[in-house]
Amino acid sequence: MSRISVRGFAVASATAVTTVGAIAGVATGSPQPSNDNFEATAADMTLLADIPVGQQAEVQTASLTQQADAQASAADAAAKKSAEEAARIQAAEDAKAKKVAAKEAKEAEEAKLAEKREKELAASRSAVRSASSFAAKGSYTVGEVQAMARQMIPGDQFQCFSNIVNHESTWNYRAVNPSSGAYGLVQALPGSKMSSAGADWQTNPATQIKWGLDYMNGRYGSPCGAWSFWQANHWY
């Protein structure tokens, strides 16, 4: 029996019962039921028969299926969101690791280049001649003094050393400053300081070059360091 037929059956039954009651009331002299009582009775019967007993299980099953589908859909959405978040975190970590690796590679390359330059500089310094390797002479031309300096000073520092000597003495190993008494190629003050490099400091340009190189390395790190200071102060 369908929902419509059940409702119709309930209404028909209520009508019949009400009709019989009405007839009996007339016959016995009892009062007739009102329209309100008739409608309430019909409505109650309709609600009771609204869902047939045989279909209640089907309705419950459909409801459970719908709930299961909704839960599965929510679980899929949560899993998708979790996967997307994990992928985002992994991408950020990969980018960070790549940046760190690039930085480390750059630092390693710079360290390698610095080590190479240091080795080249050390090799250059070890290849220079010592002051004692030059035979002493009574006098020296500017060209001879400069040639000695080129052999005693590392190649990457010679130009800086030459710049200072040009300004201080114009390569005159006997130059004397009339005001201060500074002496020689690098204008040591007093000139006797150069005796630490050799007793012949007054006449041997190699001794003066050795003392001047040691002084620049000791005070400024190198002839180029000394030249940078000289450019800013016009003395060193």
C-alpha positions as CSV (number, residue, x, y, z in Angstrom):
1,M,0.0,0.0,0.0
2,S,1.4,3.4,-1.0
3,R,1.6,6.5,1.1
4,I,-1.4,8.0,-0.9
5,S,-3.5,4.8,-0.5
6,V,-2.7,4.7,3.2
7,R,-3.7,8.3,3.7
8,G,-6.9,7.7,1.7
9,F,-7.7,4.6,3.8
10,A,-7.2,6.6,7.0
11,V,-9.4,9.4,5.8
12,A,-12.1,7.0,4.6
13,S,-12.1,5.1,7.9
14,A,-12.3,8.3,9.9
15,T,-15.2,9.5,7.8
16,A,-17.0,6.2,8.2
17,V,-16.5,6.2,12.0
18,T,-17.6,9.8,12.2
19,T,-20.7,9.1,10.1
20,V,-21.7,6.1,12.1
21,G,-21.3,8.1,15.3
22,A,-23.4,10.9,13.9
23,I,-26.2,8.5,13.0
24,A,-26.1,6.9,16.4
25,G,-26.2,10.3,18.0
26,V,-29.3,11.3,16.1
27,A,-31.0,8.1,17.0
28,T,-30.1,8.3,20.7
29,G,-30.4,12.1,21.0
30,S,-26.6,12.5,21.8
31,P,-24.9,15.6,20.5
32,Q,-23.1,15.3,17.1
33,P,-19.3,15.5,16.9
34,S,-17.9,18.8,15.7
35,N,-15.8,19.3,12.5
36,D,-12.7,19.9,14.6
37,N,-12.9,16.4,16.1
38,F,-13.2,14.9,12.6
39,E,-10.1,16.8,11.3
40,A,-8.0,15.8,14.3
41,T,-8.9,12.2,14.0
42,A,-8.1,12.1,10.3
43,A,-4.8,13.9,10.8
44,D,-3.7,11.5,13.6
45,M,-4.4,8.5,11.4
46,T,-2.6,10.0,8.4
47,L,0.6,10.6,10.5
48,L,0.6,7.1,11.9
49,A,0.4,5.6,8.4
50,D,2.7,8.2,6.7
51,I,5.6,5.7,6.3
52,P,4.7,2.0,5.9
53,V,6.5,-0.3,8.2
54,G,8.0,-2.2,5.3
55,Q,9.7,0.9,4.0
56,Q,11.2,2.2,7.3
57,A,14.3,0.0,6.9
58,E,14.9,1.3,3.4
59,V,14.7,4.9,4.6
60,Q,17.2,4.2,7.4
61,T,19.6,2.4,5.0
62,A,19.5,5.4,2.6
63,S,20.2,7.8,5.4
64,L,23.3,5.8,6.6
65,T,24.6,5.6,3.0
66,Q,24.3,9.4,2.6
67,Q,26.2,9.9,5.9
68,A,28.9,7.5,4.8
69,D,29.3,9.3,1.5
70,A,29.5,12.7,3.3
71,Q,32.2,11.3,5.7
72,A,34.2,9.8,2.8
73,S,34.0,13.1,0.9
74,A,35.2,15.0,4.0
75,A,38.0,12.5,4.5
76,D,39.1,12.9,0.8
77,A,39.1,16.7,1.2
78,A,41.2,16.5,4.4
79,A,43.7,14.1,2.8
80,K,44.0,16.4,-0.3
81,K,44.6,19.4,2.0
82,S,47.2,17.5,4.0
83,A,49.0,16.3,0.9
84,E,49.1,19.9,-0.5
85,E,50.5,21.2,2.8
86,A,53.1,18.5,2.9
87,A,54.1,19.3,-0.7
88,R,54.4,23.0,0.1
89,I,56.6,22.3,3.2
90,Q,58.8,19.9,1.2
91,A,59.2,22.5,-1.6
92,A,60.2,25.1,0.9
93,E,62.8,22.8,2.5
94,D,64.2,21.8,-0.9
95,A,64.6,25.5,-1.8
96,K,66.3,26.2,1.5
97,A,68.6,23.2,1.0
98,K,69.4,24.3,-2.5
99,K,70.3,27.9,-1.3
100,V,72.5,26.5,1.5
101,A,74.3,24.2,-1.0
102,A,74.9,27.1,-3.4
103,K,76.3,29.3,-0.6
104,E,78.6,26.5,0.6
105,A,79.8,25.9,-3.0
106,K,80.5,29.6,-3.4
107,E,82.4,29.7,-0.2
108,A,84.4,26.6,-1.1
109,E,85.3,28.1,-4.4
110,E,86.3,31.4,-2.8
111,A,88.4,29.5,-0.3
112,K,90.0,27.6,-3.1
113,L,90.9,30.7,-5.0
114,A,92.3,32.4,-1.9
115,E,94.4,29.3,-1.2
116,K,95.7,29.4,-4.8
117,R,96.6,33.1,-4.5
118,E,98.4,32.5,-1.3
119,K,100.4,29.7,-2.8
120,E,101.3,31.9,-5.8
121,L,102.3,34.7,-3.5
122,A,104.4,32.4,-1.3
123,A,106.0,31.0,-4.4
124,S,106.7,34.5,-5.6
125,R,108.3,35.5,-2.3
126,S,110.4,32.4,-2.1
127,A,111.7,33.1,-5.6
128,V,113.0,36.6,-4.8
129,R,116.7,37.1,-4.2
130,S,118.2,38.1,-0.9
131,A,120.2,41.3,-0.5
132,S,123.4,39.4,0.1
133,S,123.2,37.7,-3.3
134,F,124.2,40.9,-5.0
135,A,127.9,41.7,-5.4
136,A,128.8,45.0,-3.8
137,K,129.8,47.9,-6.1
138,G,131.1,51.4,-5.6
139,S,128.1,53.0,-7.2
140,Y,124.8,52.1,-8.8
141,T,122.7,53.6,-11.6
142,V,118.9,54.1,-11.1
143,G,118.3,51.2,-13.6
144,E,120.6,48.9,-11.6
145,V,118.8,49.8,-8.4
146,Q,115.4,49.2,-9.9
147,A,116.6,45.8,-11.3
148,M,117.7,44.8,-7.9
149,A,114.4,45.8,-6.4
150,R,112.5,43.8,-9.0
151,Q,114.4,40.7,-8.0
152,M,114.0,41.2,-4.3
153,I,110.3,42.2,-4.2
154,P,107.3,39.9,-5.1
155,G,106.0,40.7,-8.5
156,D,102.5,41.7,-7.3
157,Q,104.1,44.2,-4.8
158,F,106.8,45.8,-6.9
159,Q,104.7,48.6,-8.4
160,C,103.5,49.7,-5.0
161,F,107.1,49.7,-3.7
162,S,108.2,51.6,-6.7
163,N,105.5,54.3,-6.3
164,I,106.7,55.0,-2.7
165,V,110.4,55.1,-3.7
166,N,109.6,57.4,-6.6
167,H,107.9,59.9,-4.2
168,E,110.5,59.5,-1.4
169,S,113.8,59.5,-3.2
170,T,113.3,59.1,-7.0
171,W,115.4,55.9,-6.7
172,N,118.5,57.7,-5.3
173,Y,120.0,55.4,-2.7
174,R,122.1,58.3,-1.3
175,A,119.2,60.8,-1.0
176,V,119.1,62.9,2.2
177,N,116.2,65.0,3.4
178,P,117.8,68.3,4.5
179,S,115.1,69.0,7.0
180,S,114.6,65.7,8.8
181,G,117.8,63.8,7.9
182,A,115.8,60.9,6.5
183,Y,118.1,58.8,4.3
184,G,118.2,56.4,1.3
185,L,115.7,54.9,-1.1
186,V,112.8,54.7,1.4
187,Q,113.9,57.7,3.5
188,A,114.4,55.9,6.8
189,L,114.3,58.2,9.8
190,P,116.9,58.1,11.1
191,G,118.9,56.4,8.4
192,S,120.8,54.3,10.9
193,K,117.6,52.2,11.4
194,M,118.6,50.3,8.3
195,S,121.7,48.9,10.0
196,S,119.4,46.1,11.1
197,A,119.5,44.9,7.5
198,G,123.2,45.3,7.1
199,A,126.2,47.4,8.1
200,D,126.5,48.8,4.5
201,W,123.1,50.5,4.6
202,Q,124.6,53.8,3.5
203,T,126.2,52.5,0.3
204,N,124.3,49.4,-0.7
205,P,120.9,49.8,-2.3
206,A,120.1,46.1,-1.8
207,T,120.4,46.5,2.0
208,Q,118.1,49.5,1.8
209,I,115.6,47.6,-0.3
210,K,115.6,44.7,2.2
211,W,115.0,47.1,5.1
212,G,112.3,49.0,3.3
213,L,110.5,45.8,2.4
214,D,110.6,44.4,5.9
215,Y,109.4,47.7,7.3
216,M,106.4,47.9,4.9
217,N,105.5,44.2,5.5
218,G,105.8,44.6,9.3
219,R,103.8,47.9,9.6
220,Y,101.3,47.7,6.7
221,G,101.2,44.1,5.7
222,S,102.8,44.7,2.3
223,P,104.2,47.4,0.1
224,C,100.7,47.9,-1.4
225,G,99.3,48.4,2.1
226,A,102.0,51.0,2.7
227,W,101.2,52.7,-0.6
228,S,97.5,52.9,0.3
229,F,98.4,54.6,3.5
230,W,100.9,56.9,1.7
231,Q,98.2,58.0,-0.8
232,A,95.9,59.0,2.1
233,N,98.6,60.7,4.3
234,H,101.6,61.5,2.0
235,W,103.9,59.7,4.4
236,Y,104.2,56.2,5.7
